[in-house]
Amino acid sequence: VKINGALEIDTPEDLIYVNTKIPQLTANNFWGSRTEYPTFINDDKRLEIDFCFLRSVLFGDVLDIGCGEGRHLLGLTDIKSIKSRYGTDLDSPLYEKTKDGLKDKNISFLNYDDQWPKVHNVLCLGVLHYLIEDNEVVELLKRINTQQLVVRCPCSTGNSYVINKYSDDLGDNYAAHYRSVSNVIDLIKGNGWDLTEVQRAFPNNLESKHGTKQYYFRFTKA
């Protein structure tokens, strides 16, 4: 197991324990205007790094959970070793907006509440920190039927915490649970998975200024 990069800690602001139901399109428009979140301003750079990593570890069929508008799935369409591509997202309006466009690219968009197919790989990129309670993560893991689980999430560099900083701007509760690297590993390993790799995803200049760092995790079914 490898962990790259020095760990630093900043004090989080405005901590509050709440959940959120903000539509993803609304949230994306908001995050794109925030200078303290350079991963959104430099989205092409973030995607380029994601694609470089994913191309090196994926094979067979892929299901992207929390796929948004399908950007990762679209970026993987030229990989001949990937046979089938599926996407699903909890945001129903996003599902209606996206499903036909992805179908044209030979990508199947699945209703989030439907049973998901057995696949070789499941992607969960930038999703787990929006599952505030650990049992929400456990319930998600129970629905997955795959050989390999690939996760990217922002992690606390100290203790885990929940932050709710922009609810007034968004008009609703918008919270995220930033677990530590060890918390993410223990949570997933404790529910039937073996860790095969963990590493920093982005350089510091593409990270949030609020003291979190993004990591890639790879797990295989125990």
C-alpha positions in Angstrom: 0.0 0.0 0.0 1.4 3.4 -0.9 0.5 6.9 0.3 2.2 9.7 -1.6 2.6 13.3 -0.4 3.1 15.1 2.9 0.0 15.5 5.1 -1.0 18.9 6.3 -3.9 20.1 8.4 -5.9 23.3 8.4 -8.7 24.1 10.8 -12.1 23.6 9.1 -14.7 26.3 9.5 -18.5 26.3 10.1 -18.8 22.6 11.2 -22.4 21.3 11.4 -23.8 17.8 11.1 -26.4 17.9 8.3 -27.2 16.2 5.0 -28.1 17.7 1.6 -30.4 17.3 -1.3 -29.0 20.0 -3.6 -29.5 19.1 -7.3 -26.1 18.5 -8.8 -26.4 20.9 -11.7 -27.2 23.7 -9.2 -24.2 22.7 -7.1 -21.8 22.5 -10.1 -22.7 26.0 -11.2 -22.0 27.3 -7.7 -18.7 25.4 -7.2 -17.4 26.6 -10.6 -17.4 30.2 -9.2 -15.4 29.4 -6.0 -11.7 30.4 -6.2 -10.9 28.3 -3.1 -11.7 25.1 -4.9 -9.2 25.1 -7.8 -10.2 21.5 -8.8 -13.4 23.0 -10.3 -11.6 26.0 -12.0 -9.1 23.6 -13.5 -11.6 20.8 -14.2 -9.9 19.8 -17.5 -6.7 19.2 -15.5 -8.5 17.1 -12.9 -10.2 15.0 -15.6 -6.9 14.5 -17.4 -5.4 13.1 -14.1 -8.4 10.9 -13.5 -8.3 9.5 -17.1 -4.6 8.7 -16.7 -5.2 6.8 -13.5 -8.4 5.0 -14.7 -6.9 3.9 -18.0 -4.1 2.1 -16.1 -6.4 0.1 -13.8 -9.7 -0.6 -15.6 -10.7 -3.7 -17.6 -14.0 -5.3 -18.7 -17.2 -3.6 -17.7 -17.6 -0.3 -15.8 -20.3 1.1 -13.6 -19.9 4.7 -12.6 -21.9 5.5 -9.4 -22.6 9.2 -9.1 -21.6 9.7 -12.8 -23.1 13.2 -13.1 -23.3 14.1 -16.8 -21.1 11.1 -17.7 -17.8 12.9 -18.3 -15.7 10.0 -17.0 -17.7 7.4 -19.0 -17.4 9.5 -22.2 -13.7 9.8 -21.7 -13.3 6.0 -21.5 -15.2 5.2 -24.7 -12.0 4.8 -26.7 -10.6 2.0 -24.5 -11.2 -1.2 -26.4 -10.6 -3.4 -23.3 -13.7 -1.9 -21.7 -16.7 -3.8 -23.0 -19.8 -2.1 -21.4 -20.2 1.2 -19.7 -23.0 2.0 -17.2 -23.7 5.2 -15.2 -26.1 6.0 -12.4 -26.8 9.1 -10.3 -29.1 9.9 -7.5 -30.1 13.2 -9.0 -33.3 12.4 -11.0 -33.3 15.7 -13.1 -29.8 15.0 -14.1 -30.8 11.5 -15.1 -33.5 12.8 -17.4 -31.2 15.4 -18.9 -28.3 13.0 -19.5 -29.6 9.5 -20.3 -30.4 10.1 -24.1 -27.0 11.7 -24.8 -25.1 8.9 -23.1 -27.2 6.3 -25.0 -25.8 7.7 -28.3 -22.3 6.9 -27.0 -23.2 3.3 -26.2 -23.4 4.1 -22.5 -26.4 2.8 -20.5 -27.7 5.2 -17.8 -29.4 3.3 -15.0 -32.0 4.5 -12.6 -30.3 4.8 -9.2 -33.0 2.7 -7.4 -32.9 -0.1 -9.9 -30.7 -3.2 -9.4 -27.2 -2.6 -10.8 -25.6 -5.2 -13.0 -22.5 -7.3 -12.1 -19.5 -5.6 -13.6 -15.7 -5.9 -13.4 -15.2 -2.3 -12.1 -17.3 0.1 -10.1 -16.2 3.8 -10.0 -17.2 6.0 -7.1 -15.4 9.3 -7.9 -16.1 12.3 -5.6 -19.2 10.7 -4.0 -18.5 9.1 -0.6 -18.0 12.4 1.2 -21.6 13.3 0.5 -22.7 10.2 2.3 -22.7 11.8 5.7 -23.4 8.7 7.8 -21.1 5.7 7.6 -24.2 3.4 7.3 -25.0 5.2 4.1 -21.7 4.0 2.7 -22.3 0.5 4.0 -25.7 0.4 2.2 -24.1 1.5 -1.0 -21.4 -1.2 -0.7 -24.1 -3.8 -0.3 -25.5 -2.9 -3.7 -22.2 -3.3 -5.5 -21.4 -6.5 -7.4 -17.9 -6.1 -8.8 -14.4 -7.4 -8.8 -12.8 -4.0 -8.3 -14.0 -0.8 -6.6 -12.2 2.4 -7.5 -12.8 5.4 -5.2 -11.7 9.0 -5.3 -12.6 11.2 -2.5 -11.3 14.3 -0.6 -10.0 13.3 2.8 -9.2 15.1 6.0 -5.5 15.3 6.8 -6.4 15.0 10.5 -9.5 13.9 12.2 -12.7 13.3 10.2 -15.2 16.1 10.2 -18.4 17.3 8.6 -18.4 20.8 7.1 -21.4 22.9 6.0 -20.0 26.2 4.7 -22.2 27.3 1.8 -25.8 26.4 2.7 -26.9 30.1 2.7 -25.5 30.6 -0.8 -27.1 27.4 -2.1 -30.4 27.9 -0.3 -30.3 24.5 1.4 -28.1 22.4 3.6 -25.0 21.4 1.6 -22.7 19.3 3.8 -19.8 16.9 3.3 -18.1 14.4 5.5 -14.4 14.5 5.1 -13.1 11.2 6.5 -9.4 10.6 7.0 -7.6 8.2 4.7 -7.5 5.5 7.4 -11.2 6.0 8.1 -12.1 5.4 4.4 -9.9 2.3 4.3 -11.3 0.9 7.6 -14.9 1.6 6.6 -14.6 -0.2 3.2 -12.3 -3.0 4.4 -14.7 -3.7 7.3 -17.5 -4.4 4.8 -15.9 -7.2 2.8 -13.2 -5.5 0.6 -9.4 -5.8 0.4 -7.3 -2.7 -0.2 -4.9 -2.9 -3.1 -3.7 0.7 -3.5 -4.1 4.2 -2.1 -2.4 7.3 -3.5 -2.7 11.0 -3.7 -4.8 12.1 -6.7 -4.0 15.7 -7.4 -1.0 18.0 -6.8 -1.4 20.6 -4.0 -2.1 23.4 -6.5 -5.3 21.6 -7.6 -6.5 20.9 -4.1 -9.0 22.8 -1.9 -7.7 25.5 0.4 -9.7 24.1 3.3 -7.2 21.4 4.3 -8.4 18.3 2.4 -6.5 16.2 -0.1 -8.0 14.0 -2.8 -7.0 10.3 -2.8 -7.5 7.3 -5.1 -8.4 4.0 -3.5 -8.6 0.6 -5.1 -10.3 -2.4 -3.5 -11.0 -5.9 -4.6 -13.8 -8.1 -3.2 -12.5 -10.1 -0.2 
